[in-house]
Amino acid sequence: MSSPPDDEPGDSVGPPDRQTLQLLERQLGSDSLVTETTFDPNSHEPRLLRAVLDESQYPESITAARLDIRWFTTGDFSVHYVEKPLDGTRWECRWNRHPNSHNTRLHFHQPPTADEVTDLSVPSLHPLEVYSTVLAAIETRIEELWSM
């Protein structure tokens, strides 16, 4: 597994929130877009929840897609969406809440490279609301891919 980008939250945002990660795993496990969920390192000491997305729901130009979720007891989080197109590049974006020097605590790393960052507003910081916001964005992205 690759290490997180430099501006992605690390240990400074507090310990992982095991209960929230397990809640999100249950939600992902019931979603038809998700084929598999795993914890790194494991379900007893989760630091990262990874969801592998069903590539059959994507056009053939996308070979893989995943969602990496980190959630901390401080309420900070990182939700990282990554697609791997046939050409070997990556298309990615991130919803983040953590202390940083580039934007407000709550911000979004814009696709396709996640380099451009904008402030973010969400209806609620409850994990299920954030989950709903992210999944709606992914579904919109899949619709856009099919219309290209």
matplotlib code that plots the C-alpha trace (Angstrom):
import matplotlib.pyplot as plt

x = [0.0, 1.4, 1.9, -0.6, 0.3, 2.2, -0.9, -3.2, -3.9, -1.6, -1.1, -1.4, -5.2, -5.6, -6.1, -8.3, -12.0, -12.7, -16.4, -16.9, -14.8, -16.8, -20.1, -18.8, -17.8, -21.3, -22.7, -20.3, -20.9, -24.6, -23.9, -24.2, -21.3, -18.9, -17.4, -15.1, -14.0, -10.8, -9.1, -5.4, -4.0, -7.1, -10.5, -9.2, -6.7, -8.2, -6.3, -7.7, -10.9, -10.6, -13.6, -13.0, -15.7, -17.4, -15.6, -18.5, -20.5, -17.8, -17.1, -14.3, -12.0, -11.8, -9.9, -10.3, -11.8, -11.5, -12.4, -9.9, -11.3, -9.5, -11.6, -10.2, -11.6, -11.2, -13.8, -11.1, -11.2, -9.9, -12.0, -9.9, -11.5, -9.2, -9.9, -7.4, -8.1, -6.7, -4.0, -2.3, -3.0, -5.0, -8.1, -8.6, -10.1, -10.4, -12.8, -10.7, -11.1, -7.8, -5.6, -3.5, -1.8, -3.4, -7.2, -9.8, -9.9, -12.8, -11.7, -11.8, -9.0, -10.3, -10.1, -8.4, -5.1, -6.3, -3.7, -6.1, -7.8, -11.0, -12.9, -15.7, -19.2, -21.2, -24.7, -23.3, -20.1, -21.8, -20.0, -23.1, -23.8, -20.2, -20.6, -23.8, -22.1, -19.2, -21.2, -23.5, -20.4, -19.1, -22.4, -22.4, -18.9, -19.9, -22.8, -20.4, -18.0, -20.8, -21.8, -18.3]
y = [0.0, 3.4, 6.0, 9.0, 12.2, 14.8, 16.9, 14.0, 13.6, 11.6, 10.8, 14.5, 14.4, 11.8, 8.0, 6.2, 6.1, 2.4, 2.7, 5.1, 3.1, 0.0, 1.9, 3.1, -0.5, -1.7, 1.0, 0.2, -3.5, -2.9, -0.7, -2.4, -0.3, -2.0, -5.5, -5.7, -3.8, -4.3, -2.7, -1.9, -3.3, -5.3, -4.9, -4.8, -1.9, -0.2, 2.8, 2.7, 1.4, 0.5, -0.2, -1.8, -0.6, -2.8, -2.2, -3.7, -0.5, 1.6, 1.8, -0.4, 2.6, 2.3, -0.8, -0.2, 2.1, 2.4, 4.5, 4.9, 6.2, 7.4, 8.7, 10.0, 10.4, 14.1, 14.1, 14.7, 12.5, 11.8, 10.1, 9.4, 8.3, 6.8, 5.5, 3.8, 4.3, 2.0, 4.5, 3.9, 7.3, 8.0, 10.1, 11.1, 13.5, 13.8, 15.1, 16.1, 17.6, 18.2, 21.0, 22.3, 25.3, 25.4, 25.8, 25.7, 22.6, 21.2, 21.1, 19.2, 18.1, 18.6, 15.9, 14.8, 15.0, 16.1, 18.9, 21.8, 22.4, 24.3, 24.9, 22.5, 22.7, 19.7, 19.5, 17.8, 16.3, 13.2, 10.2, 8.9, 12.4, 12.6, 9.1, 10.0, 13.1, 11.1, 8.3, 10.8, 12.4, 9.0, 8.0, 11.4, 10.6, 7.2, 8.7, 11.3, 8.5, 6.6, 9.8, 10.5]
z = [0.0, -0.9, 1.8, 1.9, 0.1, 2.2, 2.9, 3.8, 7.5, 9.6, 13.2, 14.2, 13.8, 16.5, 16.6, 14.1, 15.0, 14.9, 15.5, 12.6, 10.3, 11.1, 10.6, 7.2, 6.3, 7.0, 4.8, 2.0, 2.3, 1.5, -1.5, -4.9, -6.2, -3.7, -4.3, -1.3, 1.8, 3.8, 6.7, 7.0, 9.0, 10.2, 11.7, 15.3, 14.6, 11.5, 10.2, 6.6, 5.2, 1.6, -0.7, -4.1, -6.5, -9.1, -12.3, -14.3, -13.4, -15.3, -19.0, -20.3, -20.2, -16.4, -15.2, -11.4, -8.9, -5.1, -2.1, 0.8, 4.0, 7.1, 10.0, 13.3, 16.9, 16.4, 13.7, 11.0, 8.0, 4.5, 1.8, -1.3, -4.6, -7.2, -10.7, -12.9, -16.6, -19.4, -20.2, -16.8, -15.4, -12.2, -11.9, -8.2, -5.7, -1.9, 0.6, 3.7, 7.1, 8.9, 10.0, 7.0, 5.7, 2.2, 2.9, 5.5, 7.7, 5.5, 1.9, -1.4, -3.6, -7.2, -9.9, -12.0, -10.0, -6.6, -6.8, -6.9, -3.5, -2.7, 0.5, 1.0, 2.4, 3.4, 5.0, 8.1, 9.3, 10.5, 8.9, 7.1, 5.7, 4.4, 3.0, 1.2, -0.3, -1.5, -3.0, -4.8, -6.3, -7.4, -9.0, -10.9, -12.0, -13.3, -15.2, -16.8, -17.8, -19.6, -21.5, -22.8]

ax = plt.figure().add_subplot(projection="3d")
ax.plot(x, y, z, "-o")
ax.set_aspect("equal")
plt.show()
